[in-house]
Amino acid sequence: MLTAFSNKKSNYIPDFDSSSSMLFSLGNYLANNSEPVGILPKFPMEVGQALNRIPKSLLMLLFTIGGAKESLSFKKLAGLNDQIISSWITGAYPEKKYPAVMIGSSNGALIHLCAMLGIPWIPQTILLALSRKMDADELIADIEWGKKAVSVMKDKLSYFRLHQMHDPVQDRRMVTNMGYFRVKRLKLGPYLEDFLRKALMPNATIFIADCQYRWPSHKISDQHYFQVGGLGDVDGYEYLNGSSRIAKFLEKQGSSLRNWKVPSKNQEVPEAEWGFADELTGNINSFAKSHGYRLVRAGFNHPEDASPFSADLVEWWYERNGIKDNRLLIECFALLVPWWTARTGSIPFWIAFNTSNSLLAFKNYIKNKSKFKEIYALIMPNAVEGVGLVPLKEWKKLIRKNSFKSALIGTDESIYPYDLGIFIKYFKDLQIKINARHFIPHSLDLREFFEYVKKHEGRYRISFKNIK
């Protein structure tokens, strides 16, 4: 049986990915485990402070080496199969019966929804990071290398689509030492079906997290797509066509290029990291019908569209349980802490990245709100002064304007976005700066959840519709 709670590092799947962090953060919440995800936050805060005092060149070297250590050789990759992937996913959760499950897109806001409902989430997409050396701007060469990688994976992962992803802006430090494959499941497969049959209550609900975020990608084969760039301030076509700010970025990075040589034929498909591949829907539908489960699509167009709904629902859930602290916590990318968010009575607002699009998403949410008593922000650095990076002073100005008390969590402002010590410091710094403690409310009943959805229908950019 694949349901024993383990929450352990995989020998194949890196810890630093969004899906990994979200999976194990939720697993910890459902197990009532207050511990952080991964080993870094378990170090003393002083280690993070010392790390940030290392010369920048050495700090960046440690960053790239640290990421590369989690990548796979072709030899190791040949041992991967869906049983390993499915066991890694289901092992994140306590072995018990659940009234529902969510399957599909990675999304920090929906992790809080799952936590509130007391249900697991099964990611459609995981990251495989493969060892290789490549200049960050050599996209065409990376495609040729990727074909060899796919030849190793394609038979072992026959019902997965392999989205090779090369982001020469946001992942510039990492792509020199590893190739990224976002691997999308198109069938549940026997191991996840076994988990669902054993873990779900009779008449349970299956939610499909369906993010329709799309990106221009180059089709190499039915199983292999190549994507340039990823979610941030630069859209897919700016990566492909170039722009003045792309040229300035490349010049600042010391590149001889002013735009990238990219594949000429592209088509819009679900974005590699965040988008949902709809081929999985029919398979889930057949499984749900054969077992008497209700199927509900949680549909939205952009990853951050779910954030206002989730934040407001959590606030409503708190108030029903007598928690009225009026405290907001901004979480960014993989920096999310659902157990401590609930324990401190903080309303979570998840943003996907540290760029201006995410700042705008938060501005749109906050403009309709009364002033908060407190606002705290976890803004993730990525060791790149990328296109559209928002200076910390702008985040500070915005949260200060909309609260009576505000602070950044774990951040060393003097070296942002190179303050990699945040990955050690954030967990303990949050507990120090937010000293409120509350009981964690009982899980929200599905009936109450759907009543809330019905009452606020049309208010949010996410909808919940039955699939028949």
C-alpha positions in Angstrom: 0.0 0.0 0.0 1.3 3.4 -0.9 -0.3 5.5 1.8 2.1 5.3 4.8 3.2 8.8 5.8 6.9 9.3 5.0 7.5 12.9 3.8 11.0 11.9 2.7 13.3 13.2 0.1 13.2 11.4 -3.2 16.3 10.0 -4.9 14.8 11.2 -8.2 12.8 14.4 -7.6 14.5 17.6 -6.3 13.4 19.3 -3.1 13.6 22.8 -4.6 10.7 22.5 -7.0 7.3 24.1 -6.5 5.4 20.8 -6.6 7.8 19.2 -4.0 7.5 22.1 -1.5 3.7 22.2 -1.9 3.3 18.5 -1.6 5.2 18.1 1.6 3.9 21.4 3.1 0.4 20.0 2.8 1.5 16.6 4.0 2.9 18.1 7.1 -0.3 20.1 7.7 -2.5 17.0 7.3 -0.2 15.1 9.7 -0.4 18.0 12.2 3.4 18.3 11.8 4.9 21.7 12.6 8.3 20.9 11.1 9.6 22.6 8.0 10.0 21.0 4.6 13.5 20.1 3.7 16.7 20.3 5.7 17.8 23.9 5.2 15.2 25.5 7.6 16.3 23.2 10.3 19.7 24.9 10.5 20.1 27.8 13.1 19.3 31.2 11.7 22.9 32.2 12.3 23.9 29.8 9.5 21.7 31.7 7.1 23.1 35.0 8.3 26.7 33.8 7.8 25.8 32.4 4.4 24.7 35.9 3.2 28.1 37.3 4.3 30.0 35.1 1.9 31.4 36.9 -1.2 28.8 37.0 -3.9 30.8 35.0 -6.4 31.3 32.2 -3.9 27.6 32.4 -2.8 26.5 32.0 -6.5 28.8 29.0 -6.9 27.3 27.3 -3.9 23.8 28.1 -5.2 24.5 26.4 -8.6 26.4 23.5 -7.0 23.7 22.9 -4.5 21.0 22.7 -7.1 23.1 20.5 -9.4 23.6 18.0 -6.6 19.9 17.2 -6.8 20.1 16.4 -10.6 20.1 13.0 -12.1 22.5 11.2 -14.5 21.1 9.4 -17.5 22.1 6.1 -15.7 20.1 7.0 -12.6 17.2 8.3 -14.7 16.9 4.9 -16.4 15.7 3.5 -13.1 12.7 5.9 -12.8 9.1 4.7 -13.3 5.6 5.7 -12.2 5.6 3.4 -9.2 8.5 5.5 -7.8 6.8 8.8 -8.7 3.4 7.7 -7.3 4.9 6.3 -4.1 6.7 9.6 -3.5 3.5 11.6 -3.9 1.2 9.4 -1.8 3.9 8.9 0.8 3.6 12.5 1.7 0.2 11.9 3.4 -1.0 10.2 6.5 -2.8 6.9 6.0 -6.5 7.6 6.6 -9.8 8.2 4.9 -10.4 11.5 3.2 -13.7 13.1 2.0 -12.1 14.5 -1.1 -8.8 14.8 -3.1 -7.5 17.4 -5.4 -5.6 16.4 -8.6 -3.9 18.7 -11.1 -2.0 22.0 -11.3 0.5 23.1 -8.7 -0.8 26.2 -6.9 0.1 27.6 -3.5 -3.4 29.1 -3.0 -5.0 25.8 -3.6 -2.7 24.1 -1.1 -4.3 26.3 1.6 -7.7 25.3 0.3 -6.7 21.6 0.6 -5.4 22.2 4.1 -8.6 23.9 5.1 -10.7 21.0 3.8 -8.3 18.4 5.2 -7.6 16.7 1.9 -4.5 15.6 -0.1 -3.4 17.0 -3.4 -1.9 14.9 -6.2 0.3 17.0 -8.6 -0.1 16.4 -12.3 3.3 17.8 -12.9 6.7 17.1 -11.2 10.2 18.2 -12.0 13.0 16.0 -13.1 16.4 17.8 -13.1 19.0 16.1 -15.3 22.8 16.6 -15.1 24.4 18.4 -18.0 26.6 21.4 -18.8 25.1 24.1 -21.1 25.5 27.8 -21.6 22.3 29.5 -20.3 21.8 31.1 -23.8 22.3 27.9 -25.8 18.7 27.0 -26.4 18.9 25.1 -29.7 21.8 23.0 -28.3 19.7 22.2 -25.3 16.9 20.8 -27.6 19.3 18.4 -29.1 20.5 17.3 -25.7 16.9 17.0 -24.6 16.1 14.5 -27.4 18.7 12.1 -25.8 17.2 12.5 -22.4 13.7 11.8 -23.7 14.9 8.6 -25.4 15.9 7.4 -21.9 12.6 8.4 -20.3 9.9 7.8 -22.9 9.2 4.1 -22.4 9.4 4.2 -18.6 7.0 7.2 -18.5 4.8 6.2 -21.4 1.7 8.1 -20.1 3.5 11.3 -19.2 4.2 14.2 -21.4 7.8 15.6 -21.1 8.0 19.4 -21.2 11.6 20.4 -21.5 11.9 23.9 -20.0 14.8 26.3 -20.4 14.4 29.7 -18.7 17.5 31.9 -19.5 16.2 34.6 -17.2 14.7 33.4 -13.9 16.6 30.0 -13.9 19.8 31.5 -15.4 22.0 30.2 -12.5 20.6 26.7 -12.6 20.2 25.8 -16.2 24.0 25.9 -16.8 24.4 22.7 -14.8 21.0 20.9 -15.2 18.3 20.4 -17.7 14.7 20.9 -16.6 11.9 18.5 -17.5 8.4 19.2 -16.2 6.7 15.8 -16.5 2.9 15.9 -16.9 0.8 12.9 -16.0 -1.9 12.1 -18.6 -3.3 9.0 -16.8 -3.7 8.2 -13.1 -2.0 4.9 -13.6 -2.5 1.8 -11.4 -0.6 3.1 -8.3 -2.5 6.3 -7.9 -5.8 4.5 -8.6 -4.9 2.1 -5.8 -4.2 5.0 -3.5 -7.5 6.7 -4.3 -9.6 3.6 -3.8 -8.1 3.0 -0.4 -7.9 6.6 0.8 -11.2 8.1 -0.3 -14.5 7.8 1.6 -17.6 6.5 -0.2 -19.2 9.2 -2.3 -16.0 11.3 -2.0 -15.3 14.4 -4.2 -12.4 14.6 -6.7 -11.4 18.2 -7.5 -9.5 18.8 -10.7 -7.2 21.8 -10.3 -7.4 23.1 -13.9 -5.1 26.0 -14.5 -5.5 27.0 -18.2 -2.3 29.1 -18.3 -0.7 28.5 -21.7 2.6 29.1 -23.3 4.1 29.0 -26.8 6.1 25.8 -27.1 8.0 23.8 -29.7 6.6 20.3 -30.4 9.4 17.9 -31.0 7.3 14.8 -30.7 3.9 13.8 -29.2 5.7 13.2 -25.9 8.3 15.9 -26.0 7.8 19.7 -26.0 10.4 22.4 -25.5 9.5 25.6 -23.7 11.6 28.8 -23.6 11.1 30.8 -20.4 8.4 30.5 -17.7 6.0 32.4 -15.5 7.3 35.9 -14.5 7.2 39.4 -16.0 8.2 38.2 -19.5 5.6 36.4 -21.5 6.3 33.5 -23.9 6.3 35.6 -27.1 8.8 38.2 -25.6 11.2 35.3 -25.0 10.8 34.2 -28.6 10.8 37.6 -30.3 13.1 39.6 -28.1 12.7 43.1 -26.9 14.8 46.1 -25.7 14.6 45.0 -22.1 15.7 41.4 -23.1 18.7 43.0 -24.9 19.5 45.1 -21.8 19.3 42.0 -19.6 21.6 40.0 -21.8 24.1 42.8 -22.0 24.1 43.1 -18.2 24.7 39.4 -17.9 27.8 39.7 -20.1 26.3 37.8 -23.0 27.3 38.5 -26.6 23.7 37.9 -27.6 20.9 40.5 -27.6 18.1 38.0 -28.2 18.0 34.2 -28.2 18.0 31.8 -31.2 14.8 29.9 -30.6 12.7 27.3 -32.5 10.7 28.8 -35.3 7.5 26.7 -35.1 5.6 27.0 -31.8 2.1 26.3 -30.6 0.3 27.2 -27.4 0.0 24.4 -25.0 -0.4 24.2 -21.2 2.5 25.9 -19.5 5.1 23.5 -18.3 5.1 24.2 -14.6 1.6 25.6 -13.9 -0.7 24.6 -16.7 -3.1 21.6 -16.7 -3.0 19.0 -19.5 -6.7 18.2 -20.0 -6.0 14.6 -21.3 -6.0 13.6 -17.6 -9.6 14.7 -17.2 -11.2 11.9 -19.2 -9.2 9.3 -17.3 -10.2 10.8 -13.9 -13.8 11.0 -15.0 -13.9 7.3 -15.9 -12.4 6.4 -12.6 -14.8 8.6 -10.7 -17.8 7.2 -12.4 -16.8 3.6 -11.8 -16.4 4.3 -8.1 -19.3 6.7 -7.5 -17.2 9.8 -6.8 -18.3 13.3 -7.5 -16.0 15.2 -9.9 -15.6 19.0 -9.7 -13.4 21.2 -11.9 -11.7 24.1 -10.2 -11.0 26.2 -13.3 -8.9 29.3 -13.6 -6.7 31.0 -16.2 -3.7 32.2 -14.4 -1.9 30.7 -11.3 -2.6 33.7 -9.2 -6.3 33.8 -10.0 -6.9 31.4 -7.1 -5.2 33.5 -4.5 -8.0 36.1 -3.7 -10.6 33.3 -3.3 -8.4 31.2 -1.1 -7.4 34.2 1.1 -11.0 35.3 1.6 -12.2 31.7 2.3 -9.5 31.3 5.0 -10.4 34.6 6.5 -14.1 33.5 6.6 -13.1 30.1 8.1 -11.0 31.9 10.8 -13.8 34.2 11.7 -16.3 31.4 12.1 -13.9 29.9 14.6 -13.4 33.1 16.6 -10.0 34.1 15.0 -10.1 37.7 14.0 -6.5 38.8 14.1 -6.7 40.6 10.8 -3.2 39.5 9.9 -2.0 38.8 6.3 1.0 36.7 5.2 2.2 36.9 1.6 3.8 33.7 0.5 5.9 33.4 -2.7 6.5 30.5 -5.0 7.7 27.5 -2.9 7.9 29.5 0.4 4.7 28.5 2.0 3.9 27.3 5.4 0.2 26.2 5.8 0.6 24.7 9.3 2.2 27.9 10.7 -0.2 30.1 8.7 -3.1 28.5 10.5 -1.3 28.3 13.9 -0.6 32.1 13.8 -4.1 33.0 12.5 -2.6 34.5 9.4 -4.5 34.9 6.1 -2.4 33.6 3.3 -2.0 35.4 0.0 0.1 33.4 -2.4 2.1 35.0 -5.3 3.9 33.0 -7.9 7.1 35.0 -8.2 9.0 38.1 -7.2 8.2 40.1 -10.4 5.9 43.0 -11.2 3.0 40.8 -12.4 2.9 39.3 -8.9 3.0 42.7 -7.3 0.1 43.7 -9.5 -1.9 40.6 -8.4 -1.4 41.6 -4.8 -2.3 45.2 -5.5 -5.5 44.2 -7.1 -6.4 42.1 -4.1 -5.4 44.7 -1.5 -7.2 47.6 -3.1 -10.6 46.3 -2.1 -9.6 45.5 1.5 -9.7 47.6 4.6 -6.3 48.3 6.2 -4.9 45.1 7.9 -3.6 45.1 11.4 -0.5 43.4 10.2 1.0 42.3 6.9 4.1 40.1 6.6 5.8 39.1 3.3 7.9 36.1 2.3 9.5 37.2 -1.0 11.6 34.5 -2.6 15.0 35.5 -4.1 16.3 33.5 -7.1 19.9 34.9 -7.4 19.1 36.7 -10.6 18.3 40.4 -11.2 15.7 39.2 -13.7 13.5 41.2 -16.1 10.7 42.7 -14.0 12.2 42.0 -10.6 10.5 44.2 -8.0 12.8 46.0 -5.6 12.1 45.1 -2.0 11.5 48.8 -1.2 8.3 48.6 -3.4 7.0 45.5 -1.5 7.8 47.3 1.8 6.0 50.5 0.7 2.9 48.6 -0.4 2.6 46.4 2.7 3.3 49.4 5.0 0.6 51.5 3.3 -2.0 48.8 3.8 -1.3 47.8 7.4 -0.6 49.2 10.8 2.4 46.9 11.2 4.5 45.2 8.5 7.7 43.3 8.0 9.6 41.1 5.5 10.3 37.6 6.7 13.8 36.1 6.5 15.1 38.6 4.0 18.5 40.3 4.0 17.6 43.5 2.1 21.2 44.5 1.6 21.9 41.7 -0.9 18.5 40.8 -2.3 17.9 38.9 -4.7 21.1 37.1 -3.7 20.1 36.6 -0.1 20.1 32.8 -0.2 20.2 32.6 3.6 16.4 33.2 3.5 15.9 29.5 2.8 17.4 28.8 6.2 16.0 31.8 8.1 12.4 32.1 6.9 10.9 29.4 9.0 12.2 30.5 12.4 12.0 34.2 11.5 8.3 33.8 10.8 7.7 32.3 14.3 9.7 35.2 15.9 8.0 38.0 14.1 4.5 36.6 14.3 4.1 35.7 17.9 0.3 35.1 17.9 -0.7 31.4 18.5 -4.2 29.9 17.9 -5.7 26.5 17.8 -6.0 25.1 14.2 -9.7 25.0 13.4 -11.4 21.7 12.4 -11.5 21.0 8.7 -14.1 22.9 6.7 -17.0 20.6 5.8 -17.5 20.1 2.0 -21.1 21.1 2.3 -20.1 24.4 3.9 -17.4 24.9 1.3 -19.9 24.6 -1.6 -22.4 26.9 0.2 -19.6 29.5 0.3 -18.8 28.9 -3.4 -22.5 29.3 -4.4 -23.0 32.4 -2.3 -20.0 34.1 -4.0 -20.4 32.8 -7.5 -19.0 35.2 -10.1 -17.0 37.2 -7.6 -13.7 35.4 -8.3 -11.6 34.3 -11.2 -11.9 30.7 -10.2 -15.0 28.6 -10.6 -16.1 25.2 -9.3 -18.2 23.2 -11.7 -19.5 19.7 -11.6 -18.3 17.4 -14.4 -20.9 14.8 -15.4 
